[in-house]
Amino acid sequence: MVDEMIEKGLTPDCKFYYDLIGVLCGVERVNFALELFERMKRSSLGGYGPVYDVLIPKLCRGGDFEKGRELCDEAVAMGVSLDCSSDVLDPSITEVFRPTRKVEEVNLKGSTADKKPVKIKQNIRKREK
């Protein structure tokens, strides 16, 4: 989507990136959010603080403390002040979210999705003139 915007001459601002990264984190697509954040940094827009504040806790709560620490160190090196607590980087403090629901395979045998399509002939009467 971002590529299409740029091709059409639209330049996404930092708020756009922040909102889209937030959505990606919300739907558990953190790797895509990280890729988008790298693109944001390459465009040199600035305003990275809020994005770091979204990504670091999301990574740590997902169990990726190493990547969270890496982003934190990167932010500090860039002089970005973070609003998220440094406690989030501590595995003994931060509770890691593990999905409790297993992905189940749906058995379609006997359902309408399992049946072959039936051809229906329609009787069309010719109109008499």
C-alpha positions as CSV (number, residue, x, y, z in Angstrom):
1,M,0.0,0.0,0.0
2,V,2.8,2.4,0.9
3,D,4.6,1.6,-2.4
4,E,1.4,2.4,-4.3
5,M,1.1,5.7,-2.5
6,I,4.6,6.7,-3.3
7,E,4.2,5.7,-6.9
8,K,1.2,8.0,-7.2
9,G,3.2,10.9,-5.7
10,L,1.7,10.8,-2.2
11,T,4.2,11.0,0.6
12,P,3.0,9.3,3.8
13,D,3.7,11.4,6.9
14,C,4.8,10.0,10.3
15,K,1.3,9.9,11.7
16,F,0.3,7.6,8.8
17,Y,3.2,5.3,9.5
18,Y,2.4,5.4,13.3
19,D,-1.3,4.5,12.7
20,L,-0.5,1.7,10.2
21,I,2.2,0.2,12.5
22,G,-0.3,0.3,15.4
23,V,-2.8,-1.6,13.3
24,L,-0.3,-4.2,12.2
25,C,0.7,-4.7,15.9
26,G,-2.9,-5.0,16.8
27,V,-3.5,-7.8,14.3
28,E,-0.3,-9.6,15.4
29,R,1.7,-8.7,12.3
30,V,4.8,-7.3,14.1
31,N,7.2,-8.4,11.5
32,F,5.4,-6.3,8.9
33,A,5.3,-3.4,11.4
34,L,9.1,-3.7,11.8
35,E,9.5,-3.6,8.0
36,L,7.3,-0.6,7.7
37,F,9.2,1.1,10.5
38,E,12.5,0.6,8.6
39,R,10.9,2.2,5.6
40,M,9.8,5.1,7.7
41,K,13.3,5.6,9.0
42,R,14.8,5.4,5.5
43,S,12.4,8.3,4.5
44,S,13.9,10.4,7.4
45,L,10.5,11.7,8.5
46,G,11.4,11.9,12.2
47,G,8.8,11.5,14.9
48,Y,10.0,8.0,15.8
49,G,9.3,8.2,19.5
50,P,5.7,7.1,19.5
51,V,6.5,4.2,17.1
52,Y,9.2,3.0,19.4
53,D,6.7,3.2,22.3
54,V,4.3,0.9,20.4
55,L,6.9,-1.6,19.0
56,I,9.1,-2.2,22.1
57,P,6.3,-3.3,24.5
58,K,4.6,-5.3,21.7
59,L,7.9,-7.2,21.0
60,C,8.6,-7.8,24.6
61,R,5.1,-9.0,25.4
62,G,5.4,-11.3,22.5
63,G,8.6,-12.8,24.0
64,D,11.1,-11.1,21.7
65,F,13.1,-9.2,24.4
66,E,16.2,-9.2,22.2
67,K,14.6,-7.2,19.4
68,G,12.9,-5.0,22.0
69,R,16.2,-4.2,23.6
70,E,17.8,-3.6,20.2
71,L,15.1,-1.0,19.4
72,C,15.4,0.6,22.8
73,D,19.2,1.0,22.3
74,E,18.7,2.4,18.8
75,A,16.2,4.9,20.1
76,V,18.6,6.0,22.9
77,A,21.5,6.3,20.4
78,M,19.3,8.5,18.2
79,G,18.4,10.7,21.2
80,V,14.7,9.7,21.1
81,S,13.0,9.9,24.5
82,L,10.8,7.0,25.2
83,D,7.6,7.0,27.1
84,C,7.4,3.3,27.6
85,S,8.9,1.9,30.8
86,S,12.3,0.2,30.8
87,D,10.6,-2.5,33.0
88,V,9.1,-3.8,29.8
89,L,12.5,-5.0,28.7
90,D,12.9,-7.2,31.8
91,P,11.6,-10.7,31.3
92,S,11.1,-11.2,35.0
93,I,8.7,-8.3,35.1
94,T,7.0,-8.4,31.7
95,E,4.3,-11.0,31.3
96,V,4.7,-12.7,27.9
97,F,1.5,-13.3,26.1
98,R,1.2,-16.8,24.8
99,P,-2.0,-17.6,22.8
100,T,-4.0,-20.2,24.8
101,R,-6.3,-21.1,21.9
102,K,-4.8,-23.6,19.5
103,V,-5.5,-23.3,15.8
104,E,-7.9,-26.1,15.0
105,E,-8.3,-27.6,11.6
106,V,-11.9,-27.4,10.5
107,N,-13.4,-30.7,9.2
108,L,-15.5,-29.9,6.2
109,K,-16.7,-33.5,5.6
110,G,-20.4,-33.5,5.4
111,S,-20.8,-29.7,5.2
112,T,-22.0,-27.8,2.2
113,A,-18.5,-26.8,1.4
114,D,-17.6,-30.5,1.0
115,K,-20.3,-31.2,-1.6
116,K,-19.9,-30.8,-5.3
117,P,-21.8,-28.0,-6.9
118,V,-25.1,-29.1,-8.5
119,K,-26.0,-27.8,-11.9
120,I,-29.5,-26.4,-12.1
121,K,-31.4,-26.3,-15.3
122,Q,-33.9,-23.7,-15.7
123,N,-36.9,-24.2,-17.9
124,I,-37.2,-21.1,-20.0
125,R,-40.4,-20.9,-22.0
126,K,-40.3,-19.0,-25.1
127,R,-42.8,-16.2,-25.3
128,E,-45.4,-16.6,-27.9
129,K,-45.9,-13.6,-30.0
